[in-house]
Protein backbone atom coordinates (compact mmCIF):
# COMPACT_ATOMS: atom_id res chain seq x y z
CA UNK A 1 0.00 0.00 0.00
CA UNK A 2 2.77 2.40 0.89
CA UNK A 3 4.33 1.81 -2.52
CA UNK A 4 1.33 3.54 -4.08
CA UNK A 5 1.23 6.39 -1.59
CA UNK A 6 2.21 9.88 -2.73
CA UNK A 7 3.19 10.78 0.84
CA UNK A 8 6.56 9.76 2.23
CA UNK A 9 6.32 7.45 5.22
CA UNK A 10 8.41 8.33 8.25
CA UNK A 11 8.93 5.23 10.34
CA UNK A 12 9.82 5.25 14.03
CA UNK A 13 9.69 2.81 16.92
CA UNK A 14 5.90 3.35 17.23
CA UNK A 15 5.17 2.39 13.61
CA UNK A 16 3.30 -0.88 12.98
CA UNK A 17 5.51 -3.96 12.81
CA UNK A 18 4.57 -4.75 9.22
CA UNK A 19 5.69 -1.28 8.13
CA UNK A 20 8.94 -1.64 10.03
CA UNK A 21 9.62 -5.04 8.43
CA UNK A 22 9.15 -3.78 4.88
CA UNK A 23 10.07 -0.12 5.35
CA UNK A 24 13.44 -0.43 3.68
CA UNK A 25 11.83 -2.04 0.59
CA UNK A 26 9.21 0.66 0.05
CA UNK A 27 11.46 3.01 -2.03
CA UNK A 28 12.25 0.13 -4.41
CA UNK A 29 8.56 -0.75 -4.73
CA UNK A 30 7.65 2.90 -5.26
CA UNK A 31 10.12 3.04 -8.14
CA UNK A 32 8.66 -0.13 -9.65
CA UNK A 33 5.15 1.32 -9.38
CA UNK A 34 6.26 4.57 -11.05
CA UNK A 35 7.98 2.62 -13.84
CA UNK A 36 4.88 0.51 -14.42
CA UNK A 37 2.56 3.49 -14.70
CA UNK A 38 5.03 5.29 -16.96
CA UNK A 39 4.99 2.25 -19.27
CA UNK A 40 1.19 2.28 -19.26
CA UNK A 41 1.14 6.02 -19.99
CA UNK A 42 3.65 5.68 -22.83
CA UNK A 43 1.68 2.90 -24.55
CA UNK A 44 0.17 3.95 -27.86
CA UNK A 45 -3.57 4.51 -27.85
CA UNK A 46 -5.76 1.95 -29.51
CA UNK A 47 -8.79 2.70 -31.60
CA UNK A 48 -12.28 1.81 -30.51
CA UNK A 49 -12.32 -0.78 -33.32
CA UNK A 50 -9.17 -2.45 -31.94
CA UNK A 51 -10.72 -2.49 -28.46
CA UNK A 52 -13.92 -3.97 -29.84
CA UNK A 53 -12.00 -6.73 -31.64
CA UNK A 54 -9.99 -7.48 -28.49
CA UNK A 55 -13.12 -7.66 -26.30
CA UNK A 56 -14.89 -9.90 -28.82
CA UNK A 57 -11.89 -12.24 -28.79
CA UNK A 58 -11.90 -12.33 -24.99
CA UNK A 59 -15.63 -12.99 -25.01
CA UNK A 60 -15.18 -15.93 -27.40
CA UNK A 61 -12.36 -17.37 -25.28
CA UNK A 62 -14.61 -17.40 -22.24
CA UNK A 63 -18.01 -18.03 -23.83
CA UNK A 64 -18.47 -21.40 -22.16
CA UNK A 65 -17.58 -20.02 -18.74
CA UNK A 66 -20.60 -17.72 -18.44
CA UNK A 67 -23.46 -19.18 -16.47
CA UNK A 68 -26.61 -17.32 -17.51
CA UNK A 69 -28.76 -18.86 -14.78
CA UNK A 70 -26.29 -17.83 -12.08
CA UNK A 71 -26.08 -14.33 -13.52
CA UNK A 72 -29.88 -14.03 -13.57
CA UNK A 73 -30.09 -15.24 -9.97
CA UNK A 74 -27.58 -12.61 -8.90
CA UNK A 75 -29.48 -9.91 -10.80
CA UNK A 76 -32.68 -11.09 -9.18
CA UNK A 77 -31.15 -10.88 -5.70
CA UNK A 78 -29.80 -7.41 -6.40
CA UNK A 79 -33.09 -6.21 -7.91
CA UNK A 80 -35.20 -7.46 -5.03
CA UNK A 81 -32.77 -6.22 -2.37
CA UNK A 82 -32.39 -2.68 -3.75
CA UNK A 83 -35.69 -2.19 -5.55
CA UNK A 84 -37.06 0.49 -3.22
CA UNK A 85 -33.80 2.48 -3.17
CA UNK A 86 -33.50 2.38 -6.97
CA UNK A 87 -37.17 3.32 -7.34
CA UNK A 88 -36.73 6.28 -5.02
CA UNK A 89 -33.68 7.44 -6.97
CA UNK A 90 -35.62 7.17 -10.22
CA UNK A 91 -38.38 9.31 -8.71
CA UNK A 92 -35.91 11.90 -7.47
CA UNK A 93 -34.20 12.19 -10.85
CA UNK A 94 -37.42 12.40 -12.87
CA UNK A 95 -36.56 9.27 -14.82
CA UNK A 96 -38.85 8.43 -17.73
CA UNK A 97 -42.05 6.64 -16.74
CA UNK A 98 -41.23 3.85 -19.21
CA UNK A 99 -38.05 3.06 -17.27
CA UNK A 100 -39.94 2.90 -13.97
CA UNK A 101 -42.59 0.70 -15.56
CA UNK A 102 -39.97 -1.63 -17.09
CA UNK A 103 -38.23 -1.94 -13.73
CA UNK A 104 -41.51 -2.87 -12.05
CA UNK A 105 -42.17 -5.48 -14.76
CA UNK A 106 -38.71 -7.01 -14.30
CA UNK A 107 -39.23 -7.15 -10.54
CA UNK A 108 -42.56 -8.94 -11.04
CA UNK A 109 -40.94 -11.41 -13.45
CA UNK A 110 -38.21 -12.21 -10.92
CA UNK A 111 -40.78 -12.62 -8.13
CA UNK A 112 -42.86 -14.96 -10.32
CA UNK A 113 -39.75 -16.99 -11.17
CA UNK A 114 -38.90 -17.33 -7.48
CA UNK A 115 -42.45 -18.47 -6.67
CA UNK A 116 -42.29 -21.07 -9.41
CA UNK A 117 -39.26 -22.70 -7.80
CA UNK A 118 -36.46 -21.06 -9.77
CA UNK A 119 -33.61 -20.40 -7.38
C-alpha positions in Angstrom: 0.0 0.0 0.0 2.8 2.4 0.9 4.3 1.8 -2.5 1.3 3.5 -4.1 1.2 6.4 -1.6 2.2 9.9 -2.7 3.2 10.8 0.8 6.6 9.8 2.2 6.3 7.4 5.2 8.4 8.3 8.3 8.9 5.2 10.3 9.8 5.3 14.0 9.7 2.8 16.9 5.9 3.3 17.2 5.2 2.4 13.6 3.3 -0.9 13.0 5.5 -4.0 12.8 4.6 -4.7 9.2 5.7 -1.3 8.1 8.9 -1.6 10.0 9.6 -5.0 8.4 9.1 -3.8 4.9 10.1 -0.1 5.4 13.4 -0.4 3.7 11.8 -2.0 0.6 9.2 0.7 0.0 11.5 3.0 -2.0 12.3 0.1 -4.4 8.6 -0.8 -4.7 7.7 2.9 -5.3 10.1 3.0 -8.1 8.7 -0.1 -9.7 5.1 1.3 -9.4 6.3 4.6 -11.0 8.0 2.6 -13.8 4.9 0.5 -14.4 2.6 3.5 -14.7 5.0 5.3 -17.0 5.0 2.2 -19.3 1.2 2.3 -19.3 1.1 6.0 -20.0 3.6 5.7 -22.8 1.7 2.9 -24.6 0.2 3.9 -27.9 -3.6 4.5 -27.8 -5.8 2.0 -29.5 -8.8 2.7 -31.6 -12.3 1.8 -30.5 -12.3 -0.8 -33.3 -9.2 -2.4 -31.9 -10.7 -2.5 -28.5 -13.9 -4.0 -29.8 -12.0 -6.7 -31.6 -10.0 -7.5 -28.5 -13.1 -7.7 -26.3 -14.9 -9.9 -28.8 -11.9 -12.2 -28.8 -11.9 -12.3 -25.0 -15.6 -13.0 -25.0 -15.2 -15.9 -27.4 -12.4 -17.4 -25.3 -14.6 -17.4 -22.2 -18.0 -18.0 -23.8 -18.5 -21.4 -22.2 -17.6 -20.0 -18.7 -20.6 -17.7 -18.4 -23.5 -19.2 -16.5 -26.6 -17.3 -17.5 -28.8 -18.9 -14.8 -26.3 -17.8 -12.1 -26.1 -14.3 -13.5 -29.9 -14.0 -13.6 -30.1 -15.2 -10.0 -27.6 -12.6 -8.9 -29.5 -9.9 -10.8 -32.7 -11.1 -9.2 -31.2 -10.9 -5.7 -29.8 -7.4 -6.4 -33.1 -6.2 -7.9 -35.2 -7.5 -5.0 -32.8 -6.2 -2.4 -32.4 -2.7 -3.7 -35.7 -2.2 -5.5 -37.1 0.5 -3.2 -33.8 2.5 -3.2 -33.5 2.4 -7.0 -37.2 3.3 -7.3 -36.7 6.3 -5.0 -33.7 7.4 -7.0 -35.6 7.2 -10.2 -38.4 9.3 -8.7 -35.9 11.9 -7.5 -34.2 12.2 -10.8 -37.4 12.4 -12.9 -36.6 9.3 -14.8 -38.8 8.4 -17.7 -42.0 6.6 -16.7 -41.2 3.9 -19.2 -38.0 3.1 -17.3 -39.9 2.9 -14.0 -42.6 0.7 -15.6 -40.0 -1.6 -17.1 -38.2 -1.9 -13.7 -41.5 -2.9 -12.0 -42.2 -5.5 -14.8 -38.7 -7.0 -14.3 -39.2 -7.2 -10.5 -42.6 -8.9 -11.0 -40.9 -11.4 -13.5 -38.2 -12.2 -10.9 -40.8 -12.6 -8.1 -42.9 -15.0 -10.3 -39.8 -17.0 -11.2 -38.9 -17.3 -7.5 -42.5 -18.5 -6.7 -42.3 -21.1 -9.4 -39.3 -22.7 -7.8 -36.5 -21.1 -9.8 -33.6 -20.4 -7.4 
